[in-house]
């Protein structure tokens, strides 16, 4: 009986590995793009607008799983963004967002955005800080009948730093 347990466990591991391999093989290869990007924003800590350019890197992967689910993953990163205010103040921005969704009998969708805005050349004018973050995340699920069973939105007003 003990050998049967080990053999069954090994068979289960091999079967699970095969399922993962089939699922991964069914997904389309990732598509990666890089493009120049123009960006505009507003700093509530300093009450100033800024705009600039950077490079947008996007990786998209979509496919059909072995169980028939449509799955999508989009990862976006903004690199080298140098922004400036009309008065000449410089910003460096680090921005990443991800969007994942699965469409099946029960579906789900998740979106997350995190951006860090750094105002270069701190001169002490803004005692509470002049850098800030943007944070936004949503998640929703629906059951097999298409009825939403969960929906949540998270935002975070980060203090000026």
C-alpha angles and dihedrals in degrees: 000000000000092000090050090056093052092045092049090049091050090047090050091051092048091047092049090048090051090050091051091048092050091047092050092044091053092058118093116245116269117266116215125194134179122196140161112262134200116211135190129185148154129237110216090190093063100019092234134130122224138183137185148141136261142151121281116210116192129181119189127186123180132167150136116266123223088257092055099258119144106227128189134181124182120183119185129184128182112211133188095009109171112181132180138197122228087256092055102258111147129224133193114202129198110193131174131168135175132195122191128174139167123199114199137111087307111030135197138188129194128182126179131180127183122174130173118200115198118191106210121222104035106205101177094253092120106053092187091050139265102231122087145177133225116209125178129161132170131182130180137173133190129194127235090278091057092250114141110245098176138014127170134173121193123190127167125203099210115206118246110269 
